[in-house]
Amino acid sequence: MTERIAHTVSKWPLWLRRGPSEAVAIALIGLGVLMLMQPFSLDLYSYSFVTILAGTLGFVIVSHFPD
């Protein structure tokens, strides 16, 4: 009763795999949080929500990519 799991080779490019793309999305979320908490620039603060939103949407999309 042993099952063999066939690992198929993905045709997706290496930079579109889940691991690297999730790391970029998480870094974007972290950058947005840092932009939100900094006291120096109103422009960075203004774009922090958009940056966090882009990172979150990117993470949701990337989580459906193959490993």
Distance bins in CASP14 RR format, pairs under 12 A and 6 or more apart:
PFRMAT RR
TARGET T0000
AUTHOR 0000-0000-0000
RMODE 2
METHOD distances of the structure
MODEL  1
7 66 0 0 0 0 0 1 0 0 0 0 0
7 67 0 0 0 0 1 0 0 0 0 0 0
8 66 0 0 0 0 1 0 0 0 0 0 0
8 67 0 0 0 0 0 1 0 0 0 0 0
9 17 0 0 0 0 0 1 0 0 0 0 0
9 66 0 0 0 0 0 1 0 0 0 0 0
9 67 0 0 0 0 0 1 0 0 0 0 0
10 16 0 0 0 0 1 0 0 0 0 0 0
10 17 1 0 0 1 0 0 0 0 0 0 0
10 18 0 0 0 0 0 1 0 0 0 0 0
10 65 0 0 0 0 1 0 0 0 0 0 0
10 66 1 0 1 0 0 0 0 0 0 0 0
10 67 1 0 0 1 0 0 0 0 0 0 0
11 17 0 0 0 0 0 1 0 0 0 0 0
11 66 0 0 0 0 1 0 0 0 0 0 0
12 18 0 0 0 0 1 0 0 0 0 0 0
12 19 0 0 0 0 0 1 0 0 0 0 0
12 20 0 0 0 0 0 1 0 0 0 0 0
12 21 0 0 0 0 0 1 0 0 0 0 0
12 62 0 0 0 0 0 1 0 0 0 0 0
12 64 0 0 0 0 0 1 0 0 0 0 0
12 65 1 0 0 1 0 0 0 0 0 0 0
12 66 1 0 1 0 0 0 0 0 0 0 0
12 67 0 0 0 0 1 0 0 0 0 0 0
13 20 0 0 0 0 0 1 0 0 0 0 0
13 21 0 0 0 0 0 1 0 0 0 0 0
13 65 0 0 0 0 0 1 0 0 0 0 0
13 66 0 0 0 0 0 1 0 0 0 0 0
14 20 1 0 0 1 0 0 0 0 0 0 0
14 21 0 0 0 0 0 1 0 0 0 0 0
14 65 0 0 0 0 0 1 0 0 0 0 0
14 66 0 0 0 0 0 1 0 0 0 0 0
14 67 0 0 0 0 0 1 0 0 0 0 0
15 21 1 0 0 1 0 0 0 0 0 0 0
15 23 0 0 0 0 0 1 0 0 0 0 0
15 24 0 0 0 0 1 0 0 0 0 0 0
15 62 0 0 0 0 0 1 0 0 0 0 0
15 65 0 0 0 0 0 1 0 0 0 0 0
16 22 0 0 0 0 0 1 0 0 0 0 0
16 24 0 0 0 0 0 1 0 0 0 0 0
16 61 0 0 0 0 0 1 0 0 0 0 0
16 62 0 0 0 0 1 0 0 0 0 0 0
16 64 0 0 0 0 0 1 0 0 0 0 0
16 65 1 0 0 1 0 0 0 0 0 0 0
16 66 0 0 0 0 1 0 0 0 0 0 0
16 67 0 0 0 0 0 1 0 0 0 0 0
17 23 0 0 0 0 0 1 0 0 0 0 0
17 24 0 0 0 0 0 1 0 0 0 0 0
17 62 0 0 0 0 1 0 0 0 0 0 0
17 63 0 0 0 0 0 1 0 0 0 0 0
17 64 0 0 0 0 0 1 0 0 0 0 0
17 65 1 0 0 1 0 0 0 0 0 0 0
17 66 1 0 0 1 0 0 0 0 0 0 0
17 67 1 0 0 1 0 0 0 0 0 0 0
18 24 0 0 0 0 0 1 0 0 0 0 0
18 25 0 0 0 0 0 1 0 0 0 0 0
18 26 0 0 0 0 0 1 0 0 0 0 0
18 58 0 0 0 0 0 1 0 0 0 0 0
18 59 0 0 0 0 0 1 0 0 0 0 0
18 61 0 0 0 0 0 1 0 0 0 0 0
18 62 1 0 0 1 0 0 0 0 0 0 0
18 63 1 0 0 1 0 0 0 0 0 0 0
18 64 0 0 0 0 1 0 0 0 0 0 0
18 65 1 0 1 0 0 0 0 0 0 0 0
18 66 1 0 0 1 0 0 0 0 0 0 0
18 67 1 0 1 0 0 0 0 0 0 0 0
19 25 0 0 0 0 1 0 0 0 0 0 0
19 26 0 0 0 0 1 0 0 0 0 0 0
19 59 0 0 0 0 0 1 0 0 0 0 0
19 62 0 0 0 0 1 0 0 0 0 0 0
19 63 0 0 0 0 0 1 0 0 0 0 0
19 65 0 0 0 0 1 0 0 0 0 0 0
19 66 0 0 0 0 0 1 0 0 0 0 0
19 67 1 0 0 1 0 0 0 0 0 0 0
20 26 0 0 0 0 0 1 0 0 0 0 0
20 27 0 0 0 0 0 1 0 0 0 0 0
20 62 0 0 0 0 1 0 0 0 0 0 0
20 65 0 0 0 0 1 0 0 0 0 0 0
20 67 0 0 0 0 0 1 0 0 0 0 0
21 27 0 0 0 0 0 1 0 0 0 0 0
21 28 0 0 0 0 0 1 0 0 0 0 0
21 55 0 0 0 0 0 1 0 0 0 0 0
21 58 0 0 0 0 1 0 0 0 0 0 0
21 59 0 0 0 0 1 0 0 0 0 0 0
21 60 0 0 0 0 0 1 0 0 0 0 0
21 61 0 0 0 0 1 0 0 0 0 0 0
21 62 1 0 1 0 0 0 0 0 0 0 0
21 63 0 0 0 0 1 0 0 0 0 0 0
21 64 0 0 0 0 0 1 0 0 0 0 0
21 65 1 0 0 1 0 0 0 0 0 0 0
21 66 0 0 0 0 0 1 0 0 0 0 0
21 67 0 0 0 0 0 1 0 0 0 0 0
22 28 0 0 0 0 0 1 0 0 0 0 0
22 29 0 0 0 0 0 1 0 0 0 0 0
22 55 0 0 0 0 0 1 0 0 0 0 0
22 58 0 0 0 0 1 0 0 0 0 0 0
22 59 1 0 0 1 0 0 0 0 0 0 0
22 60 0 0 0 0 0 1 0 0 0 0 0
22 61 0 0 0 0 0 1 0 0 0 0 0
22 62 1 0 1 0 0 0 0 0 0 0 0
22 63 1 0 0 1 0 0 0 0 0 0 0
22 64 0 0 0 0 0 1 0 0 0 0 0
22 65 0 0 0 0 1 0 0 0 0 0 0
22 67 0 0 0 0 0 1 0 0 0 0 0
23 29 0 0 0 0 0 1 0 0 0 0 0
23 30 0 0 0 0 0 1 0 0 0 0 0
23 55 0 0 0 0 0 1 0 0 0 0 0
23 58 0 0 0 0 0 1 0 0 0 0 0
23 59 0 0 0 0 0 1 0 0 0 0 0
23 62 0 0 0 0 1 0 0 0 0 0 0
24 30 0 0 0 0 0 1 0 0 0 0 0
24 31 0 0 0 0 0 1 0 0 0 0 0
24 54 0 0 0 0 0 1 0 0 0 0 0
24 55 0 0 0 0 1 0 0 0 0 0 0
24 58 0 0 0 0 1 0 0 0 0 0 0
24 59 0 0 0 0 1 0 0 0 0 0 0
24 61 0 0 0 0 0 1 0 0 0 0 0
24 62 0 0 0 0 1 0 0 0 0 0 0
24 65 0 0 0 0 0 1 0 0 0 0 0
25 31 0 0 0 0 0 1 0 0 0 0 0
25 32 0 0 0 0 0 1 0 0 0 0 0
25 51 0 0 0 0 0 1 0 0 0 0 0
25 52 0 0 0 0 0 1 0 0 0 0 0
25 53 0 0 0 0 0 1 0 0 0 0 0
25 54 0 0 0 0 1 0 0 0 0 0 0
25 55 1 0 1 0 0 0 0 0 0 0 0
25 56 1 0 0 1 0 0 0 0 0 0 0
25 57 0 0 0 0 1 0 0 0 0 0 0
25 58 1 0 1 0 0 0 0 0 0 0 0
25 59 1 1 0 0 0 0 0 0 0 0 0
25 60 0 0 0 0 1 0 0 0 0 0 0
25 61 0 0 0 0 1 0 0 0 0 0 0
25 62 1 0 1 0 0 0 0 0 0 0 0
25 63 0 0 0 0 1 0 0 0 0 0 0
25 65 0 0 0 0 0 1 0 0 0 0 0
26 32 0 0 0 0 0 1 0 0 0 0 0
26 33 0 0 0 0 0 1 0 0 0 0 0
26 52 0 0 0 0 0 1 0 0 0 0 0
26 55 0 0 0 0 1 0 0 0 0 0 0
26 56 0 0 0 0 0 1 0 0 0 0 0
26 58 0 0 0 0 1 0 0 0 0 0 0
26 59 1 0 0 1 0 0 0 0 0 0 0
26 62 0 0 0 0 1 0 0 0 0 0 0
26 63 0 0 0 0 0 1 0 0 0 0 0
27 33 0 0 0 0 0 1 0 0 0 0 0
27 34 0 0 0 0 0 1 0 0 0 0 0
27 51 0 0 0 0 0 1 0 0 0 0 0
27 52 0 0 0 0 0 1 0 0 0 0 0
27 54 0 0 0 0 0 1 0 0 0 0 0
27 55 0 0 0 0 1 0 0 0 0 0 0
27 58 0 0 0 0 0 1 0 0 0 0 0
27 59 0 0 0 0 0 1 0 0 0 0 0
28 34 0 0 0 0 0 1 0 0 0 0 0
28 35 0 0 0 0 0 1 0 0 0 0 0
28 47 0 0 0 0 0 1 0 0 0 0 0
28 48 0 0 0 0 0 1 0 0 0 0 0
28 50 0 0 0 0 0 1 0 0 0 0 0
28 51 1 0 0 1 0 0 0 0 0 0 0
28 52 1 0 0 1 0 0 0 0 0 0 0
28 53 0 0 0 0 1 0 0 0 0 0 0
28 54 1 0 0 1 0 0 0 0 0 0 0
28 55 1 0 1 0 0 0 0 0 0 0 0
28 56 0 0 0 0 1 0 0 0 0 0 0
28 57 0 0 0 0 1 0 0 0 0 0 0
28 58 1 0 0 1 0 0 0 0 0 0 0
28 59 0 0 0 0 1 0 0 0 0 0 0
28 62 0 0 0 0 0 1 0 0 0 0 0
29 35 0 0 0 0 0 1 0 0 0 0 0
29 36 0 0 0 0 0 1 0 0 0 0 0
29 48 0 0 0 0 0 1 0 0 0 0 0
29 49 0 0 0 0 0 1 0 0 0 0 0
29 50 0 0 0 0 0 1 0 0 0 0 0
29 51 1 0 0 1 0 0 0 0 0 0 0
29 52 1 0 1 0 0 0 0 0 0 0 0
29 53 0 0 0 0 1 0 0 0 0 0 0
29 54 0 0 0 0 1 0 0 0 0 0 0
29 55 1 0 1 0 0 0 0 0 0 0 0
29 56 1 0 0 1 0 0 0 0 0 0 0
29 57 0 0 0 0 0 1 0 0 0 0 0
29 58 0 0 0 0 1 0 0 0 0 0 0
29 59 1 0 0 1 0 0 0 0 0 0 0
29 60 0 0 0 0 0 1 0 0 0 0 0
29 62 0 0 0 0 0 1 0 0 0 0 0
30 36 0 0 0 0 1 0 0 0 0 0 0
30 37 0 0 0 0 0 1 0 0 0 0 0
30 48 0 0 0 0 1 0 0 0 0 0 0
30 51 0 0 0 0 1 0 0 0 0 0 0
30 52 1 0 0 1 0 0 0 0 0 0 0
30 54 0 0 0 0 0 1 0 0 0 0 0
30 55 0 0 0 0 1 0 0 0 0 0 0
30 56 0 0 0 0 0 1 0 0 0 0 0
30 59 0 0 0 0 0 1 0 0 0 0 0
31 37 0 0 0 0 0 1 0 0 0 0 0
31 38 0 0 0 0 0 1 0 0 0 0 0
31 44 0 0 0 0 1 0 0 0 0 0 0
31 47 0 0 0 0 0 1 0 0 0 0 0
31 48 0 0 0 0 1 0 0 0 0 0 0
31 50 0 0 0 0 0 1 0 0 0 0 0
31 51 1 0 1 0 0 0 0 0 0 0 0
31 52 0 0 0 0 1 0 0 0 0 0 0
31 54 0 0 0 0 1 0 0 0 0 0 0
31 55 0 0 0 0 1 0 0 0 0 0 0
32 38 0 0 0 0 1 0 0 0 0 0 0
32 44 0 0 0 0 1 0 0 0 0 0 0
32 45 0 0 0 0 1 0 0 0 0 0 0
32 46 0 0 0 0 0 1 0 0 0 0 0
32 47 0 0 0 0 1 0 0 0 0 0 0
32 48 1 0 1 0 0 0 0 0 0 0 0
32 49 0 0 0 0 1 0 0 0 0 0 0
32 50 0 0 0 0 1 0 0 0 0 0 0
32 51 1 1 0 0 0 0 0 0 0 0 0
32 52 1 0 1 0 0 0 0 0 0 0 0
32 53 0 0 0 0 1 0 0 0 0 0 0
32 54 0 0 0 0 1 0 0 0 0 0 0
32 55 0 0 0 0 1 0 0 0 0 0 0
32 56 0 0 0 0 0 1 0 0 0 0 0
33 44 0 0 0 0 0 1 0 0 0 0 0
33 45 0 0 0 0 0 1 0 0 0 0 0
33 48 1 0 0 1 0 0 0 0 0 0 0
33 49 0 0 0 0 0 1 0 0 0 0 0
33 51 0 0 0 0 1 0 0 0 0 0 0
33 52 1 0 0 1 0 0 0 0 0 0 0
33 53 0 0 0 0 0 1 0 0 0 0 0
33 55 0 0 0 0 0 1 0 0 0 0 0
33 56 0 0 0 0 0 1 0 0 0 0 0
34 40 0 0 0 0 0 1 0 0 0 0 0
34 41 0 0 0 0 0 1 0 0 0 0 0
34 44 0 0 0 0 1 0 0 0 0 0 0
34 45 0 0 0 0 0 1 0 0 0 0 0
34 47 0 0 0 0 0 1 0 0 0 0 0
34 48 0 0 0 0 1 0 0 0 0 0 0
34 51 0 0 0 0 1 0 0 0 0 0 0
34 52 0 0 0 0 0 1 0 0 0 0 0
35 41 0 0 0 0 1 0 0 0 0 0 0
35 42 0 0 0 0 0 1 0 0 0 0 0
35 43 0 0 0 0 1 0 0 0 0 0 0
35 44 1 0 1 0 0 0 0 0 0 0 0
35 45 1 0 0 1 0 0 0 0 0 0 0
35 46 0 0 0 0 1 0 0 0 0 0 0
35 47 1 0 0 1 0 0 0 0 0 0 0
35 48 1 1 0 0 0 0 0 0 0 0 0
35 49 0 0 0 0 1 0 0 0 0 0 0
35 50 0 0 0 0 1 0 0 0 0 0 0
35 51 1 0 1 0 0 0 0 0 0 0 0
35 52 0 0 0 0 1 0 0 0 0 0 0
35 54 0 0 0 0 0 1 0 0 0 0 0
36 42 0 0 0 0 0 1 0 0 0 0 0
36 44 0 0 0 0 1 0 0 0 0 0 0
36 45 1 0 0 1 0 0 0 0 0 0 0
36 46 0 0 0 0 0 1 0 0 0 0 0
36 47 0 0 0 0 1 0 0 0 0 0 0
36 48 1 1 0 0 0 0 0 0 0 0 0
36 49 1 0 0 1 0 0 0 0 0 0 0
36 50 0 0 0 0 0 1 0 0 0 0 0
36 51 0 0 0 0 1 0 0 0 0 0 0
36 52 1 0 0 1 0 0 0 0 0 0 0
36 53 0 0 0 0 0 1 0 0 0 0 0
37 44 0 0 0 0 1 0 0 0 0 0 0
37 45 0 0 0 0 1 0 0 0 0 0 0
37 48 0 0 0 0 1 0 0 0 0 0 0
37 52 0 0 0 0 0 1 0 0 0 0 0
38 44 1 0 1 0 0 0 0 0 0 0 0
38 45 1 0 0 1 0 0 0 0 0 0 0
38 46 0 0 0 0 0 1 0 0 0 0 0
38 47 0 0 0 0 0 1 0 0 0 0 0
38 48 0 0 0 0 1 0 0 0 0 0 0
39 45 0 0 0 0 1 0 0 0 0 0 0
41 47 0 0 0 0 1 0 0 0 0 0 0
41 48 0 0 0 0 0 1 0 0 0 0 0
42 48 0 0 0 0 0 1 0 0 0 0 0
43 50 0 0 0 0 0 1 0 0 0 0 0
43 51 0 0 0 0 0 1 0 0 0 0 0
44 50 0 0 0 0 0 1 0 0 0 0 0
44 51 0 0 0 0 1 0 0 0 0 0 0
45 51 0 0 0 0 0 1 0 0 0 0 0
45 52 0 0 0 0 0 1 0 0 0 0 0
47 53 0 0 0 0 0 1 0 0 0 0 0
47 54 0 0 0 0 1 0 0 0 0 0 0
48 54 0 0 0 0 0 1 0 0 0 0 0
48 55 0 0 0 0 0 1 0 0 0 0 0
49 55 0 0 0 0 0 1 0 0 0 0 0
49 56 0 0 0 0 0 1 0 0 0 0 0
50 56 0 0 0 0 0 1 0 0 0 0 0
50 57 0 0 0 0 0 1 0 0 0 0 0
51 57 0 0 0 0 0 1 0 0 0 0 0
51 58 0 0 0 0 0 1 0 0 0 0 0
52 58 0 0 0 0 0 1 0 0 0 0 0
52 59 0 0 0 0 0 1 0 0 0 0 0
53 59 0 0 0 0 0 1 0 0 0 0 0
53 60 0 0 0 0 0 1 0 0 0 0 0
54 60 0 0 0 0 0 1 0 0 0 0 0
54 61 0 0 0 0 0 1 0 0 0 0 0
54 62 0 0 0 0 0 1 0 0 0 0 0
55 61 0 0 0 0 1 0 0 0 0 0 0
55 62 0 0 0 0 1 0 0 0 0 0 0
55 63 0 0 0 0 0 1 0 0 0 0 0
56 62 0 0 0 0 0 1 0 0 0 0 0
56 63 0 0 0 0 0 1 0 0 0 0 0
57 63 0 0 0 0 0 1 0 0 0 0 0
58 64 0 0 0 0 0 1 0 0 0 0 0
58 65 0 0 0 0 0 1 0 0 0 0 0
59 65 0 0 0 0 0 1 0 0 0 0 0
END
